[in-house]
Amino acid sequence: MNMVVTTADPSDEALAARAAAGDDLAFETIVERYQRRIFRLASRLTSDTEAADVLQETFLQIYRHLSSF
């Protein structure tokens, strides 16, 4: 009998710690996890063209401040 063991997705906290330590894949995972939600929110608050800028600026700020998370 074969057992398939799946691992849970890492928490946001674990990903942020890894990203702060220089793990680009961890930061990419954060971006993939939240980009649609942030874009939808930004689209409701601004226009679609401005939402793309808001999305980019949001992730730039997150990246810059990972060490303080």
C-alpha positions as CSV (number, residue, x, y, z in Angstrom):
1,M,0.0,0.0,0.0
2,N,1.4,3.4,-1.1
3,M,0.8,6.4,1.1
4,V,0.9,9.8,-0.5
5,V,2.0,12.4,1.9
6,T,1.3,16.0,1.0
7,T,2.9,19.0,2.6
8,A,0.9,22.0,3.5
9,D,1.8,25.3,1.8
10,P,4.2,27.3,3.9
11,S,2.7,30.1,6.0
12,D,3.1,33.7,5.0
13,E,5.3,34.2,8.0
14,A,7.7,31.4,6.9
15,L,7.8,32.7,3.4
16,A,8.5,36.3,4.6
17,A,11.4,35.0,6.8
18,R,12.8,33.0,3.9
19,A,12.4,36.0,1.5
20,A,14.1,38.3,4.0
21,A,17.0,35.9,4.1
22,G,17.4,36.2,0.3
23,D,15.1,33.3,-1.0
24,D,13.7,34.8,-4.2
25,L,11.4,31.8,-4.7
26,A,9.8,32.5,-1.4
27,F,9.1,36.1,-2.4
28,E,7.7,34.9,-5.7
29,T,5.4,32.6,-3.8
30,I,4.1,35.5,-1.8
31,V,3.5,37.5,-5.0
32,E,1.7,34.6,-6.7
33,R,-0.4,34.1,-3.5
34,Y,-1.6,37.7,-3.2
35,Q,-1.3,39.5,-6.6
36,R,-4.9,38.8,-7.8
37,R,-6.5,39.9,-4.5
38,I,-4.4,43.1,-4.4
39,F,-5.1,43.9,-8.0
40,R,-8.9,43.4,-7.5
41,L,-8.9,45.7,-4.5
42,A,-6.8,48.3,-6.3
43,S,-9.1,48.1,-9.3
44,R,-12.1,48.9,-7.1
45,L,-10.3,51.9,-5.5
46,T,-8.8,53.2,-8.7
47,S,-8.8,52.4,-12.5
48,D,-7.4,49.2,-14.0
49,T,-4.4,51.1,-15.4
50,E,-3.7,52.6,-12.0
51,A,-4.3,49.3,-10.3
52,A,-1.3,47.8,-12.1
53,D,0.9,50.6,-10.7
54,V,-0.6,50.1,-7.2
55,L,0.1,46.4,-7.4
56,Q,3.7,46.9,-8.5
57,E,4.3,49.6,-5.8
58,T,2.7,47.3,-3.1
59,F,5.1,44.5,-3.8
60,L,8.1,46.8,-4.0
61,Q,7.3,48.1,-0.6
62,I,6.8,44.6,0.8
63,Y,10.2,43.6,-0.6
64,R,11.9,46.6,0.8
65,H,10.5,46.0,4.3
66,L,10.7,42.2,4.6
67,S,13.3,42.5,7.3
68,S,10.9,44.3,9.6
69,F,8.1,41.8,9.1
